[in-house]
Amino acid sequence: FNYDRCVERYLYFALMNTYRIKSDEANELLGLIAIYNPYGTISGGSQSNSIEFGGEPNAVQLLDLATSIKTFTESVDPKESNIQELRLQIAQANRLVFLGFAFHKINMELISPVSCKEQCDSIIDCYATGHGISNSDCEVIEAHLKSLFDRGIKIRISNGTCNSLFNEFRKSLAF
């Protein structure tokens, strides 16, 4: 739900460092991951004006980047965003990973999946960071997540940061 590309950048370097693979292979693997930015992104509206991570945009690029950011009302309007696609992907997912999500009520409503009782019969493996969230609130989050799905969900909330989640569940996430 961030406007930046930090997750993509982290995963790029983590793949290369952890598995000793080359840049091309890391990029290819990242292309297999669905990452949604329902509130927009600053990666660039058009490919010709996209900038490298950490790059300094010129005035033309900056204007192009600004056009790709959606206001909150545009983001939650199914006609103006990819929210229906996001909800369908969540409903059909076998694994969900929430990083720094905070589980605010409005975000939980935004990701509420469409029903897929006939299509989805496997249990969802769900991983989430809960940095700064009390154990009691983690239980509330688990109950809310379970109520969103019409199939089983196994939820693991790490009390640490994004980095510690990847370290704690390194093997689980690899399978």
N, C-alpha and C positions, 0 to 999 in steps of 0.2 A: 504494500500500500504506500510505498515511498515513491517520491518523484525521481530519486537517483538510481544509479545502477550499481550500488555497492554490493548487493547480493551476487549479481552476475560477475562482478569483478573478483569478489572473494572466491566464488566457486571456480572461476577460471584458474586462479593461482593455486587453490587447494587441490584441484585435480592434477595439475602439473607436478606439484611438490609431493603429494601423497603417493601418486601412482607412477611418478617418473615418466610422464608422457610429454609429447611435444605440443606446442601451441596450437597447431592445426587440429590435433586430435582432441584437445581440451575444448576448442571452439565447436567441433563437431558434436561432442557429447553435450555441451550446453544447448545446442540446437534441438536436442531431444527433450528438453525440460520446458514445460509450459509455465511461464512466469507472467502473471497478469498484473497490470498497473491500473486498477479501476479509477484512480484519481488522476490519471495522466502520467506522463513521463517527460523527462527533458533530454531524451536520447536523440531528438531531432524529428521533425515532421516528415521530411523527405530524405531519402538515402543520399542525395547529392549534397545535402547540407548537414548530415550527421557529423558529429565531432568525436574524436577519440576521448576515452575516459580520462578526465583530468585536463583535457585540452582547453584552450582559451578561445571562446567563440568570437568571431568578428561581429559587427553590427548586423549584417544580413543573417548570419547563422543564429544570432540571438533572437531576432524577430521570428525566424522559422521555429526555433525551440519554443518560444512563447505560445505559438499557435497550437502546439501539441498538448499543452497543459489544459486540463478540463476543470471547470469549477465544480463544486460539490454537486450542485443540482444537475449538471450535465452528466456527471459520473453515475448518478443513481437513476437516471432516466434510461430505460431499456432501449428507447429509440435513438439515443445519442451516444450510447456506449456499448461495450461488449459484455455487459453485465449478465445477459441471458446465457451467453456462451460460457462465461465464468461459472455460473451456477450449474450448468449442465456438466461441465468438467468436474466440478466438486462432487456432484451427485454420482458420477461414474468413476471417480478416483478409487484406486486401491491403496494409495498412500497420500497423505497430506502433511505438509510441513509448514508450521506457522512460526515465523521468526520475528520477534519484536512486535507482535501483533497487538498486544494489550487487551484484546477481546472487548473493546467498547461496544455498547449495545448497538449503535448505528452500524458498525462494521459487521457485527454478527448478523444483523438483518440483511445487510448488503450481500453477504455470501450464502444466505440461506438457499440450499440446493433445491432444485426442482425434484419432484418425486420420480423415482425410477424403480419402483418395486419389481417390475417384470424384467428389467435389464440388468439389475445389480443384485448379485446374491453373495458376493464375497465380503468378508469383514474388512473394514478400512483400518489401516495402520496410520495413526495420527501422532505426530511429534510436534511439540510446541515449546517455545521458551517461555518461562514464567519468572524472569528476572524481576525481583522486587514485588512479586505477587505472593501474598500469604498463602499458606496451605489451605486455609478455609476458603479463600477465593478461588484457588485452583480447583477445589471440589465443585464450586458453583460453575466454573467454566466447563469442567468435565460434564456435569449434568446438562448444561445448556447445549454443548456440542452433541451429546447423545440424543437430545430431543430434536435436533435438526435433521437427523437421518432416519430413514425408514428401514435401516439394516444395521447390523452390528458395527461397532467402532471401538477399537482398542486405543486408548489415549495415554500418551506418555508426556508429562510436562516436566521439563528440566528446570530446576531452580536457578540455573545460571544464564549465561549470555549465549548468543548464537554460536560462538566458537566452542563453548563448553558443551552445547547440545551436540554439535558434530563430533566432538571428542567422545562424549558419553555414549552416543549411539552409532559410532562409526561402523561397526559390523552390521547392526540392524538395518541401517540405511543402505548398506551396500547390497543387500539381498532383495 
